[in-house]
Amino acid sequence: MPDETTSRVDRLIAALNDGHVSAAWNAARELARLGATASPAIPALEAAVMSRDQTSSLWARYALAKINGQVEANLPFFIEALSEKKRIWAGMAATALSGFGHDAEPAVPALISELESGRADDRWAAAWALGSVGAAASSAVPPLAALLEDPDEKVRWYSAWAIGQIAAPGEHAIPALVRALEDVDDDVRAYAALALGALGATTPGVGSAIGNLLDDDNPAVSNAAADALEQLAMRRRLEGV
């Protein structure tokens, strides 16, 4: 292990043990990002799993799963945590599941249920996790499309993003995404355009609706529209349309 990485792991281990809960959460998440190279932190993380603070325990378990590659064995804990509102913020459990990517497929039904949570933070985190699963979360597209009308803008843009990542159209996904192109939130408009591009939505009117965003005041939105139109053009070329 390079000296620089060793030093970083040592600092993160110290943060796990410094008594500050938020420092422990962040340290565990950083160790998870390092993966197997953070294996010297396993004893400290195993101790953190026993923490009286449930969120510290959750992130320590997440880090261990990422470091030792035992995601499947740990999934039941995170799925159960989604419903334990009194102990662990469900949105944080969903955020952890998002880090497992397609390996979190067994959590899809529980995550779909969380889309109906009364907490906006739970809804957007569940959408994020579903999008991270990808195509295997296709059953989530209809409820995600419904959330494009959610009063919380963060829920709307994570839902649009997730549909684009799953790239499997539900019955109402394309009309809902076209409506979202006129959302007041910049991120929602951008992700709706990108999702339509990812879906290859060539139904009449979609291209022109996306094209309306090419002059958007936000460059990120206009760039997303241009990318989406390029995706649609490529789709038409492949299909010989």
Residue pairs with C-beta under 8 A, 6 or more apart in sequence:
1 9
1 37
1 40
5 34
5 37
6 40
8 34
9 31
9 34
9 37
9 38
9 40
9 41
10 40
12 27
12 30
12 31
12 38
12 41
13 27
13 40
13 41
13 44
15 23
15 24
15 26
15 27
16 23
16 24
16 27
16 28
16 41
16 44
16 45
16 48
16 60
17 24
17 44
18 24
21 53
21 55
21 56
24 48
24 51
24 53
24 56
24 59
24 60
25 55
25 56
25 59
28 45
28 48
28 56
28 59
28 60
28 62
28 63
29 59
29 62
29 63
31 38
31 41
31 45
31 63
31 67
32 38
32 59
32 62
32 63
32 65
32 66
32 67
32 99
33 66
34 67
35 66
35 67
36 67
36 68
36 69
38 63
38 67
39 67
39 68
41 63
41 67
42 64
42 67
42 68
45 60
45 63
45 64
45 67
46 60
46 64
48 56
48 57
48 59
48 60
49 57
49 60
49 61
49 64
50 57
51 57
51 60
54 87
54 88
55 88
55 89
55 92
58 78
58 81
58 88
58 92
58 93
58 96
59 96
61 74
61 77
61 78
62 74
62 78
62 96
62 99
64 70
64 74
65 71
65 73
65 74
65 100
66 99
71 100
71 103
71 104
72 103
72 106
75 97
75 100
75 103
75 104
75 106
75 107
78 93
78 96
78 97
78 100
78 104
78 107
79 97
79 106
79 107
79 110
81 87
81 88
81 90
81 93
81 96
82 90
82 93
82 94
82 97
82 107
82 110
82 111
82 113
82 114
82 126
83 90
83 110
84 90
84 93
89 121
89 122
90 114
90 117
90 119
90 122
90 125
90 126
91 119
91 121
91 122
91 124
91 125
91 126
92 125
94 111
94 114
94 122
94 125
94 126
94 128
94 129
95 125
95 128
95 129
97 104
97 107
97 111
97 129
97 132
98 104
98 125
98 128
98 129
98 131
98 132
99 132
100 132
101 132
101 133
101 134
102 132
102 133
102 134
102 136
104 111
104 129
104 132
104 133
105 133
105 136
105 137
107 129
107 133
108 130
108 133
108 136
108 137
108 139
108 140
111 126
111 129
111 130
111 133
111 137
111 140
112 126
112 130
112 139
112 140
112 143
114 122
114 123
114 125
114 126
115 123
115 126
115 127
115 130
115 140
115 143
115 144
115 147
116 123
116 143
117 123
117 126
120 150
120 151
120 152
120 154
120 155
123 147
123 150
123 152
123 155
124 152
124 154
124 155
124 158
124 159
125 158
127 144
127 147
127 155
127 158
127 159
127 161
127 162
128 158
128 161
128 162
130 137
130 140
130 144
130 162
130 166
131 137
131 158
131 161
131 162
131 163
131 164
131 165
131 166
132 165
133 166
134 165
134 166
134 167
135 166
135 167
135 168
137 162
137 166
138 166
138 168
138 170
140 162
140 166
141 163
141 166
141 168
141 169
141 170
141 173
142 170
142 171
142 172
142 173
144 159
144 162
144 163
144 166
144 170
144 173
145 159
145 163
145 170
145 172
145 173
145 176
145 177
146 172
146 176
147 155
147 156
147 159
148 156
148 159
148 160
148 176
148 177
148 179
148 180
148 183
148 188
148 192
149 156
149 176
150 156
150 159
153 183
153 184
153 185
153 187
153 188
156 180
156 183
156 185
156 188
157 185
157 187
157 188
157 190
157 191
160 177
160 180
160 188
160 191
160 192
160 194
160 195
161 191
161 194
161 195
163 173
163 177
163 195
163 198
163 199
164 191
164 194
164 195
164 197
164 198
164 199
165 198
167 198
167 199
169 199
169 201
173 195
173 199
174 196
174 199
174 201
174 203
174 206
177 192
177 195
177 196
177 199
177 201
178 192
178 196
178 205
178 206
178 209
180 188
180 189
180 192
181 189
181 192
181 193
181 196
181 209
181 210
181 212
181 213
182 189
183 189
183 192
186 216
186 218
186 220
186 221
189 213
189 216
189 218
189 221
189 224
190 218
190 220
190 221
190 224
190 225
191 224
193 210
193 213
193 221
193 224
193 225
193 227
193 228
194 224
194 227
194 228
196 206
196 210
196 228
196 232
197 210
197 227
197 228
197 229
197 230
197 231
197 232
198 231
200 231
200 232
200 235
201 232
202 232
202 235
202 236
202 239
202 241
206 232
207 229
207 232
210 225
210 228
210 229
210 232
211 225
211 229
212 225
213 221
213 222
213 224
213 225
214 222
214 225
214 226
214 229
215 222
216 222
216 225
